[in-house]
Amino acid sequence: MSGADGYNEALFTTIRLEEFVPINHLLRPIRAWLNEALTKIDARFSAMYEADV
């Protein structure tokens, strides 16, 4: 054994990841575009996974 199991509260954070990225950062419009694209193809992915069952 390497030691006792313990809980270290400092390892966790309650800050959302969006708070780390500035409002005018290039990742924000890219993320919005990607989310829109993934929403449009979600039904196709779902159908592919269902067919594989």
DAFENVEN-V797730 format. One record per run of one state. SS is the DSSP state (helix for helix, strand for strand, loop for the rest). FROM is the first residue (numbers start at 1). TO is the last residue. If there is no record, write none. Layout:
SS&FROM&TO, SS&FROM&TO
This chain:
loop&1&8, helix&9&11, loop&12&16, helix&17&20, loop&21&25, helix&26&51, loop&52&53
